[in-house]
Amino acid sequence: MKNVVLDTNALMIPYQFGINVEKELSRLLGICRIIVPKSIVEEMERITERGGSEARAAQLGLSIVKKKNYRVVETEARGDDAVLEAALKMDAVVVTNDKELKNRAAELGLSVVYMRGENKLEMMGEP
C-alpha cells in the first residue's frame, strides 16, 4: 500500500474541479493510505472561518478527511513544509496542485501527483 500526503489544495480539488481524488489515486497507484498533516487541517479550518469563495471547498474537504478517516499526522513544520516532512518520513507521494510545492518535492526526490487538464491527475516521478 502506497502512502500519499495531501496538501490544502489537493483536498479542495474535488469541489473546485469535480475530480474524484481517491479514484484517480487508485488509478495511478493502486491502494493508497491517505495522510494529511494536522497543520493542513488547521489551515483548512481557518479558510472556512474566513468565508469567501474557498470556504465551501475547504469545508467539504474537511468533511471528507473526517468521513473517510484519513490519517492526520503531527509534524514539526507547518504548511508546505509539513507536507514535505510527512512525505519524507513516511516514504509517501505528495499530492498537490501548488507549483512551488511540486518543484520542492521533486528536488527532494519525492514523487508528485498533480492535476492535469481539467479532469484527471497525473504523476511525476516513480511511486
Secondary structure as UniProt FT lines:
FT   STRAND          2..6
FT   HELIX           8..17
FT   HELIX           21..29
FT   STRAND          32..37
FT   HELIX           38..50
FT   HELIX           53..67
FT   TURN            68..69
FT   STRAND          71..73
FT   HELIX           79..89
FT   TURN            90..91
FT   STRAND          93..95
FT   HELIX           99..107
FT   TURN            108..109
FT   STRAND          112..116
FT   TURN            117..119
FT   STRAND          120..124
//
